[in-house]
């Protein structure tokens, strides 16, 4: 049966669409740019980037006073994850900057990591130029574009990779070089064994979540079914706060779904009193609490209490965790993969191409007018 013959799926109702989540022809009809293939490639991206970054002649060897990671959208999430890993370990401030320019603290003793998947993100180009004017040590990460041209022109070290995926689906290439830099600078200790174990764990998880695994035994498909038709709210404490942001943005971009995130313990001082009104909130919101084996014990207790409060307010609430993890990096990456698959299956339920980002494309085009 070809795509045209199978186009009847476009008119199916919600319940019927849930029934065809396991149909490869339906997936082919919706996922025209193979986002599924990009999601599957995360462990391969990490393995390739880790090998390539260590094949470079050298990485920056400095003792920076601070580390500033410049990035926007999908190109910034690698910095968020790297910073979350070091939240209680790094001896210097690590800042993820999502804007033009650079923070005021950037000077000649700073390390600035400029990250842009395309290499042409205007905010990052602007930040690169400002960091250079201030005499900072710069490291660039991109697949090409103006950023690599500037790095070559000014003899700035860089990591260039090849990827035909959009930024949000190139996380392995965007995160791994930052982790390697942190390791080289003594900011966060990693080795080949930790990376290999994380990659192995990702392969095992992918086997459980992949599209050919039926819905009845597929955790990601089941989560997508439960959140379908509702506004998502993702909650997490360190070290999973960056993953909560990742789940939120993947729901936004892959599934065209309204979704938000909150961090614990901060939300316990404000957001928890905002769930009583409007009274219909419980009918339209689905809350997911990402739980880490490495969270502070008091935050683990807070998560239990918040779940109870939300349930009492009529919210649907689900707690999600990864079993038997030995290292925070493996837990974080598995949580990322789980969220990516959930957002993908939610896109199928919403009948939207998980690669297309029409509103972002329109905004970028309008900025050029």
C-alpha positions as CSV (number, residue, x, y, z in Angstrom):
1,X,0.0,0.0,0.0
2,X,1.5,3.4,-1.0
3,X,1.2,6.7,0.8
4,X,-1.7,7.9,-1.3
5,X,-3.7,4.8,-0.7
6,X,-3.1,5.1,3.0
7,X,-4.1,8.7,3.3
8,X,-7.4,7.7,4.8
9,X,-5.6,7.8,8.2
10,X,-5.6,11.6,7.9
11,X,-9.3,11.7,8.7
12,X,-9.3,9.2,11.7
13,X,-10.5,10.4,15.1
14,X,-8.3,10.5,18.2
15,X,-9.1,7.0,19.5
16,X,-8.5,5.5,16.1
17,X,-5.2,7.3,15.8
18,X,-4.1,5.8,19.1
19,X,-5.0,2.4,17.6
20,X,-2.7,3.0,14.6
21,X,0.4,4.2,16.6
22,X,1.9,0.8,15.8
23,X,1.2,1.1,12.1
24,X,4.5,1.7,10.1
25,X,2.6,3.0,7.1
26,X,0.9,5.7,9.2
27,X,4.2,6.7,10.7
28,X,5.6,7.0,7.2
29,X,2.7,9.2,6.1
30,X,3.2,11.6,9.0
31,X,7.0,11.5,9.6
32,X,8.0,12.6,6.1
33,X,11.5,13.8,7.2
34,X,12.4,10.7,9.4
35,X,12.5,12.4,12.8
36,X,12.3,8.8,14.2
37,X,15.7,8.0,12.6
38,X,17.3,11.1,14.2
39,X,15.9,10.2,17.6
40,X,17.3,6.7,17.2
41,X,20.8,8.1,16.3
42,X,21.5,9.8,19.7
43,X,23.9,7.1,21.0
44,X,25.7,7.0,17.7
45,X,26.1,10.8,17.7
46,X,27.6,10.7,21.2
47,X,30.0,7.9,20.2
48,X,31.1,9.7,17.1
49,X,31.5,13.1,18.8
50,X,33.5,11.7,21.7
51,X,35.9,10.0,19.3
52,X,36.2,13.0,17.0
53,X,36.8,15.6,19.8
54,X,39.6,13.5,21.2
55,X,41.2,13.1,17.7
56,X,41.7,16.9,17.7
57,X,45.3,18.0,18.3
58,X,44.4,19.7,21.5
59,X,41.5,21.3,23.5
60,X,41.8,24.6,25.3
61,X,44.1,24.2,28.4
62,X,43.3,27.2,30.6
63,X,42.1,27.9,34.1
64,X,39.1,30.1,33.3
65,X,37.4,32.3,35.9
66,X,34.1,31.4,34.4
67,X,32.6,29.4,31.5
68,X,29.9,30.9,29.3
69,X,28.0,28.8,26.8
70,X,26.3,30.7,24.0
71,X,23.3,29.0,22.4
72,X,19.7,29.3,21.3
73,X,16.9,26.8,21.1
74,X,18.1,23.2,20.3
75,X,21.7,24.4,20.2
76,X,21.6,25.6,23.8
77,X,20.2,22.5,25.5
78,X,23.6,20.7,25.4
79,X,24.9,23.6,27.6
80,X,22.0,23.2,29.9
81,X,22.6,19.5,30.4
82,X,26.3,20.0,30.9
83,X,25.7,22.6,33.5
84,X,23.2,20.5,35.3
85,X,25.7,17.7,35.6
86,X,28.2,20.0,37.3
87,X,25.7,21.9,39.5
88,X,27.3,20.7,42.7
89,X,30.8,20.0,41.3
90,X,32.2,22.8,39.2
91,X,34.5,25.2,41.0
92,X,33.7,28.1,38.7
93,X,30.4,29.7,37.5
94,X,29.0,28.0,34.4
95,X,26.5,30.2,32.5
96,X,24.2,29.3,29.6
97,X,23.5,32.6,27.7
98,X,20.5,32.7,25.4
99,X,20.7,36.2,23.9
100,X,22.8,38.6,21.9
101,X,26.2,39.6,23.3
102,X,27.7,38.0,26.3
103,X,27.3,38.4,30.1
104,X,29.1,41.4,31.7
105,X,31.4,38.9,33.6
106,X,33.1,37.8,30.3
107,X,36.7,39.0,30.1
108,X,40.1,37.8,29.1
109,X,40.1,35.1,31.8
110,X,36.7,33.6,30.5
111,X,36.1,30.6,28.4
112,X,33.2,31.2,25.9
113,X,31.8,28.2,24.1
114,X,29.8,29.4,21.0
115,X,27.3,26.8,19.9
116,X,25.2,27.0,16.8
117,X,24.0,24.0,14.8
118,X,23.7,25.9,11.6
119,X,26.7,28.1,12.4
120,X,24.6,31.1,11.3
121,X,22.5,31.9,14.4
122,X,22.7,35.7,14.6
123,X,22.6,35.9,18.4
124,X,25.6,33.5,18.6
125,X,27.6,35.3,15.9
126,X,27.0,38.5,17.8
127,X,28.1,36.9,21.0
128,X,31.2,35.4,19.4
129,X,32.3,38.8,18.1
130,X,31.7,40.4,21.5
131,X,33.6,37.7,23.3
132,X,36.6,38.1,20.9
133,X,36.6,41.9,21.5
134,X,36.9,41.2,25.3
135,X,39.8,38.9,24.8
136,X,38.1,35.7,26.0
137,X,39.2,32.2,25.0
138,X,36.6,30.9,22.6
139,X,35.7,27.4,21.4
140,X,33.1,27.1,18.6
141,X,30.8,24.1,17.9
142,X,28.8,24.0,14.7
143,X,28.1,22.0,11.6
144,X,29.4,24.8,9.4
145,X,28.3,28.3,8.5
146,X,29.5,31.7,9.5
147,X,30.6,30.6,13.0
148,X,33.2,28.1,11.6
149,X,34.4,30.7,9.1
150,X,35.0,33.2,11.9
151,X,36.7,30.5,14.0
152,X,39.1,29.8,11.1
153,X,39.6,33.5,10.4
154,X,40.6,34.3,14.0
155,X,42.4,31.0,14.7
156,X,39.8,30.0,17.3
157,X,39.6,26.3,18.1
158,X,36.4,24.6,17.0
159,X,34.5,21.3,16.6
160,X,32.8,20.9,13.3
161,X,30.4,17.9,12.7
162,X,28.1,16.6,10.0
163,X,24.4,16.2,10.6
164,X,21.4,16.5,8.4
165,X,19.1,16.6,11.4
166,X,17.6,19.8,12.9
167,X,19.4,21.3,16.0
168,X,17.1,19.6,18.5
169,X,17.8,16.2,16.9
170,X,21.6,16.7,16.9
171,X,22.0,16.8,20.7
172,X,24.8,14.2,20.8
173,X,27.0,16.5,18.6
174,X,26.1,19.6,20.6
175,X,26.5,18.2,24.1
176,X,29.5,15.8,23.9
177,X,32.1,18.4,23.0
178,X,31.1,20.5,26.0
179,X,31.5,17.5,28.2
180,X,34.9,16.8,26.8
181,X,35.9,20.4,27.4
182,X,34.8,20.2,31.0
183,X,36.7,17.0,31.5
184,X,39.8,18.5,29.9
185,X,39.6,21.6,32.2
186,X,39.0,19.5,35.3
187,X,35.5,20.9,35.8
188,X,33.7,17.6,35.6
189,X,35.5,14.2,35.4
190,X,34.5,11.8,32.7
191,X,36.3,8.9,31.0
192,X,35.7,6.5,28.2
193,X,34.1,3.9,30.5
194,X,31.4,6.4,31.6
195,X,30.6,7.4,28.1
196,X,30.6,3.8,26.8
197,X,28.2,2.8,29.6
198,X,25.9,5.7,28.8
199,X,25.9,4.7,25.2
200,X,25.2,1.1,26.0
201,X,22.3,2.1,28.3
202,X,20.8,4.2,25.5
203,X,20.9,1.3,23.1
204,X,19.1,-0.9,25.6
205,X,16.4,1.8,26.3
206,X,15.9,2.4,22.6
207,X,15.1,-1.3,22.1
208,X,12.2,-0.8,24.6
209,X,10.8,2.4,23.2
210,X,11.3,2.1,19.4
211,X,8.4,2.3,17.0
212,X,8.2,-1.4,16.3
213,X,7.5,-2.1,20.0
214,X,3.7,-2.3,20.5
215,X,1.9,0.3,22.5
216,X,0.9,-2.2,25.2
217,X,4.5,-2.6,26.2
218,X,6.0,0.7,25.1
219,X,6.4,3.2,27.9
220,X,6.8,6.2,25.6
221,X,3.7,5.4,23.5
222,X,1.7,5.0,26.7
223,X,2.9,8.4,28.1
224,X,2.0,10.1,24.8
225,X,-1.5,8.6,24.8
226,X,-2.0,9.9,28.4
227,X,-0.8,13.5,27.6
228,X,-2.5,13.7,24.3
229,X,-5.1,16.5,24.2
230,X,-3.8,18.1,27.3
231,X,-1.4,20.9,28.3
232,X,1.8,19.4,29.6
233,X,3.7,20.5,32.7
234,X,7.1,18.9,33.3
235,X,8.6,19.1,36.8
236,X,12.1,18.1,38.0
237,X,14.8,18.9,40.5
238,X,18.6,18.9,39.9
239,X,20.2,17.1,38.1
240,X,17.1,16.7,35.8
241,X,16.0,20.4,35.5
242,X,17.6,20.7,32.1
243,X,15.9,17.5,31.0
244,X,12.5,19.0,32.1
245,X,13.2,21.9,29.8
246,X,14.2,19.4,27.0
247,X,10.9,17.6,27.4
248,X,9.0,20.9,27.2
249,X,10.7,22.1,24.1
250,X,10.5,18.7,22.4
251,X,6.7,18.7,23.0
252,X,6.6,22.2,21.6
253,X,8.6,21.6,18.5
254,X,8.0,18.0,17.6
255,X,4.4,17.7,18.6
256,X,3.2,21.3,18.3
257,X,1.8,21.0,21.8
258,X,1.5,23.5,24.6
259,X,3.9,22.4,27.3
260,X,5.8,24.1,30.2
261,X,8.3,23.2,32.8
262,X,9.1,24.1,36.4
263,X,12.0,23.4,38.7
264,X,12.0,22.1,42.3
265,X,12.4,23.3,44.9
266,X,11.7,26.8,43.5
267,X,8.1,25.9,42.4
268,X,7.3,24.9,46.0
269,X,7.6,28.6,46.9
270,X,5.1,29.9,44.4
271,X,3.6,27.6,41.6
272,X,2.0,25.1,44.0
273,X,-0.6,27.7,45.1
274,X,-1.6,28.4,41.5
275,X,-3.3,25.1,40.6
276,X,-6.8,25.8,42.1
277,X,-7.9,28.3,39.4
278,X,-9.3,28.2,36.8
279,X,-11.4,25.3,38.0
280,X,-11.1,23.5,34.6
281,X,-7.3,23.2,35.0
282,X,-7.5,19.6,36.1
283,X,-9.4,18.7,32.9
284,X,-6.8,20.1,30.5
285,X,-3.4,19.6,32.2
286,X,-1.2,16.6,32.6
287,X,1.8,16.8,34.9
288,X,4.9,14.7,34.6
289,X,7.5,14.6,37.5
290,X,10.9,13.5,36.4
291,X,12.6,11.8,39.3
292,X,16.3,11.3,39.7
293,X,18.2,8.8,41.8
294,X,20.7,11.6,42.4
295,X,18.4,14.3,43.6
296,X,18.8,15.8,47.1
297,X,16.8,13.8,49.6
298,X,14.7,16.8,50.6
299,X,13.8,17.3,46.9
300,X,12.7,13.7,46.6
301,X,10.4,14.3,49.6
302,X,9.1,17.5,47.9
303,X,8.3,15.6,44.7
304,X,6.1,13.2,46.7
305,X,4.3,16.0,48.4
306,X,3.8,18.0,45.2
307,X,2.4,14.9,43.5
308,X,-0.1,14.6,46.3
309,X,-1.1,18.2,46.2
310,X,-1.6,18.1,42.4
311,X,-3.7,15.0,42.7
312,X,-5.8,16.7,45.4
313,X,-6.3,19.6,42.9
314,X,-7.8,17.2,40.4
315,X,-4.6,17.0,38.2
316,X,-3.5,13.9,36.4
317,X,0.1,13.4,37.6
318,X,2.7,10.8,36.7
319,X,6.1,10.2,38.1
320,X,8.8,9.0,35.7
321,X,12.2,7.6,36.6
322,X,15.0,5.4,35.1
323,X,15.8,2.2,36.8
324,X,19.2,1.0,38.0
325,X,21.5,3.8,36.8
326,X,25.1,4.1,38.0
327,X,26.0,7.6,36.8
328,X,24.0,10.8,36.4
329,X,25.1,11.1,32.7
330,X,23.4,7.9,31.8
331,X,20.3,8.8,33.7
332,X,20.1,12.2,32.0
333,X,20.6,10.8,28.5
334,X,18.1,8.1,29.0
335,X,15.5,10.6,30.3
336,X,16.3,12.7,27.2
337,X,15.7,9.7,24.9
338,X,12.4,8.8,26.7
339,X,11.2,12.4,26.3
340,X,12.2,12.5,22.6
341,X,10.2,9.3,21.9
342,X,7.2,10.6,23.9
343,X,7.2,13.8,21.9
344,X,7.5,11.9,18.6
345,X,4.5,9.6,19.4
346,X,2.5,12.7,20.5
347,X,3.3,14.3,17.1
348,X,1.7,11.2,15.4
349,X,-1.4,11.5,17.6
350,X,-1.6,15.2,16.8
351,X,-1.2,14.4,13.1
352,X,1.7,16.8,12.7
353,X,5.1,16.3,11.0
354,X,7.5,16.1,13.9
355,X,10.2,17.9,11.9
356,X,8.3,20.9,10.6
357,X,8.6,24.1,12.7
358,X,6.4,26.5,10.6
359,X,6.1,29.3,13.2
360,X,9.8,29.4,13.8
361,X,10.5,29.4,10.1
362,X,8.0,32.3,9.6
363,X,9.6,34.3,12.4
364,X,13.1,33.9,11.0
365,X,11.9,34.9,7.5
366,X,10.1,37.9,8.9
367,X,13.3,39.1,10.7
368,X,15.1,39.2,7.3
369,X,12.5,41.5,5.8
